[in-house]
Amino acid sequence: MSWLNHEMAAKWRQEGKRYAADVNEFIRVGMESEWQQEQSEPKQDERPKLAKDIFRMIQEANQAGEMEQLRREIPAAFWPDIRADSYT
């Protein structure tokens, strides 16, 4: 499994969980207060910074036919990838 960078994959998963939790909390507070409670916007998703390396791992996992392992290590997330500047 030469395509897998465990540290990068862990960062991807951790940041995805952090961002989702922040957005969910923002929405929960907003809905409970009928959007009257002032609150800060959630911190931006930092996964676009990782997208180039993640994309490379996805390509290599596809070439190796290791889709199950890929899905476990790098859960699908569409929009951080499309915001990356360049994959090549």
Residue pairs with C-beta under 8 A, 6 or more apart in sequence:
1 64
1 66
1 69
2 60
3 57
3 60
3 61
3 63
3 64
3 66
4 57
4 61
4 69
4 73
5 53
5 57
6 73
8 50
8 53
8 54
8 57
9 54
9 57
9 73
9 74
11 50
12 47
12 50
12 54
12 74
12 75
12 77
13 73
13 74
13 75
15 45
15 46
15 47
15 50
16 45
16 47
16 75
16 77
19 42
19 43
19 45
19 46
19 47
22 42
22 43
23 42
25 42
26 39
26 41
26 42
29 37
29 39
30 37
30 39
45 80
47 54
47 77
47 80
48 80
48 81
48 83
48 84
50 80
51 80
51 81
51 83
51 84
51 87
52 84
52 85
52 86
52 87
54 74
54 81
55 81
55 84
55 87
56 87
57 70
57 74
58 70
58 74
61 67
61 69
61 70
61 74
62 70
